[in-house]
């Protein structure tokens, strides 16, 4: 397959206020734009053969910042959207616990049967996200593919690529504007970097 650069979008106001933002089409905050410029600087010297992004604004803006340093077009893919939280979109966890205590407990004691009212079940979400991986089959081991998405999706992709059961999904973290690298070969997959944010050290200045 190929070398995969996995990037989570820069921070948004919803992220800063710990609100659920799945399908909600939230813009990057000013801090988020500073973060993605730092990340673009870091990746400026990389050879990037293809860029795929969630079609939500926060991911597209992140992808655009990076792709602007490279002669490559961005392909927007709805499969790379964050989980659809349905009626919970925009809530804080405290508000969720007050309105949907059973779901809050299901998140705390995570199980793959989780389902959000008016949104997706965890199974639907993982099926959708993993479907994107079929797109990567045509790339060679000498090609680098940038994937800009959301924390939940990136967890699913890493679990699937490494052959880890999705029950371990909550044990993997992706911070805003983080970089992870996965090298994929015909017979094995190697996780070379996970959730690196060293490029953000001065992002708030």
LINPEUR-V789965 format. One record per backbone hydrogen bond with DSSP energy under -0.5 kcal/mol. CO is the residue of the C=O (numbers start at 1). NH is the residue of the N-H. If there is no record, write none. Layout:
BEGIN
CO	NH
CO	NH
END
This chain:
BEGIN
2	4
2	184
3	5
3	145
4	6
4	182
5	7
5	147
6	180
7	149
8	177
9	177
11	29
12	16
13	17
14	19
15	18
18	93
20	90
22	82
24	26
26	58
29	33
30	34
31	35
32	36
33	37
34	38
35	39
36	40
37	41
38	42
39	43
40	44
41	44
43	46
46	48
47	49
50	146
51	75
52	148
53	77
56	59
56	60
57	61
58	10
58	62
59	63
60	64
61	65
62	66
63	67
64	68
66	69
67	70
67	72
70	72
73	51
74	76
75	53
77	80
78	81
83	85
84	120
85	88
86	89
88	91
91	20
92	96
93	97
94	98
95	99
96	100
100	104
101	105
102	106
103	107
104	108
105	109
107	110
108	110
111	114
114	122
116	119
117	87
120	116
121	125
122	126
123	127
124	128
125	129
126	130
127	131
128	132
129	132
130	133
131	134
132	135
133	136
134	137
135	138
136	139
140	143
143	3
144	49
144	50
145	5
146	52
147	7
147	149
148	54
149	9
150	154
151	155
152	156
153	157
154	158
155	159
156	160
157	161
158	162
159	163
159	164
160	163
165	168
166	169
168	171
169	172
175	178
178	8
179	196
180	6
181	192
181	193
182	4
182	184
183	190
188	185
190	183
190	192
193	181
196	179
197	200
198	201
200	203
202	205
END
